[in-house]
Amino acid sequence: MRIHELDIVHQDFHPGNILSSNFKSHDIRISDFGLSKLIGTNPNNPEKKNIVGVLPYIAPEVLSGDEEYTKAADVYSFGIIAYEIVTGFPPYPDIPHDKDLAMKICNGLRPKIPFHTPKLITRMIMRCWDARVTYRPTFKELEDELEKYWIDYDKKDSEIRIQIKKAEEFSANQESTNTTTTKPPTALNYQTHPQAIYTSRLLDFSKLPKPKNEENFEKELEELTKSTSALSIVASKLHVPDF
């Protein structure tokens, strides 16, 4: 949010550029501004069409060349990072990060958010990686939303607290019912494809399709918005202020 307030876009926003001495604290820094730029500068730069970064975190409109890099593209990257933080899995670890993946992303492919993820968080992530650029939230809106969840978490009957507790219970039940021979991949034991590349590089793709969402994306997002709005109204009526 503070970077964007200065009209700077990062252009290479991925977990490798997020630093902290202790990720349990709030002492987190965004680093590596080698590709960042001030909005509106160098409009005739012949290198501006070059795409450099980590493929899974790059917005589809940037991959396709459909639009210049904007603040909304950083927001898309944040959505992928948020997915990774919530699930413990990097995006698309089991397939090559090549032109075929770039085409699929432009055609609406996104990482699969586990069904037990709190709906409020699922909705936030989906809004960030919407192919419709103008539908993505700003970082100020994201900061306000996350701060609200942070405050509401201390209220025992708040919707975000209820959803997070259910997610934690589901995860605990999954761990207790899995046997040693049938354990599914976890954040600690998943296999990474040798061509899944999570470092910044030049991506020379051409003739990618115009970005769009998957067929059911917009309907699912609309239903999530309706359900979370209804839940928030119910929760606000149930909450009794502490004295």
Disulfide bonds with the S-S distance in Angstrom:
none
